[in-house]
Amino acid sequence: MKRSTRSMARSAISRLRERESLSHRGPDAVDAGTSAGMSTRVLIAEDDRAIRELLVHHLEREGYRAIEAADGSTALRMARDGVDLLLLDVGLPGVDGFEIARTLRREGRTMPIVIVTARSEEVDRVVAFELGADDYVTKPFSPREVVARVRAILRRSGMKDDSLKTTRKFGRLEIDEAAREARIDGRDVGLKPREYELLVVLAANAGVALSRDTLLERVWGYDFDGDERTVDVHVRRLRMKLVEQHQLDACLHTVHGFGYKFAPA
Ligand code: CA
């Protein structure tokens, strides 16, 4: 079955509505007394210096550690180094914000992303959420509102954010994101790049069923023109390498009529 753009847009809009109701408390719901802690790193990717400095000022005042990037490739590099949240302008020189979000999600990185844009059409909001953004802010914005959203998202994601963690361990299976390697009993399993990325995305969402659409988008990218069987083929290969070749307990579960779930035994 070919991916239906309409169904993707529909699911994006329903997720958007969900998020809007979650964040309905709005900017005035700032909890005074909640200290962010200096260790929380927020990357501000914004080429407009005045806006960047305004955001740095407000975030630092709230106790966040603000780091800055003025162009797309710098932002991508800094985000890969590990940040707790990314405030991402869409119109960046070099690599644009949408492309950065897409790339980071494709690499299995799970840090929250807030898209900041001057555009306000719904289509952009849909694209932003389809690319895996957690929130969306339209310019002109109030810095207080942005800080409130940053705080809400960090609180919601709790300590689940793994962007700084480079190795995840699930029993005998170890996923080393720095080395881009999956190991069983300490030995490299020898996964192909897409197999590895698929495993990273599934493992980053352990216990959560991910649809074939979502997996296509996160691993192959939004523009990928293949069909959902691509996902099935790669899951089959992953199972062969992990379960058959290395006798790992079944961890990649089929969710019938939907997709797949990583759930280690
Ligand atoms: Ca810009």
Boltz pocket constraint, residues with backbone or C-beta under 6 A from the ligand:
constraints:
  - pocket:
      binder: B
      contacts: [[A, 46], [A, 47], [A, 48], [A, 89], [A, 90], [A, 91], [A, 92]]
      max_distance: 6.0
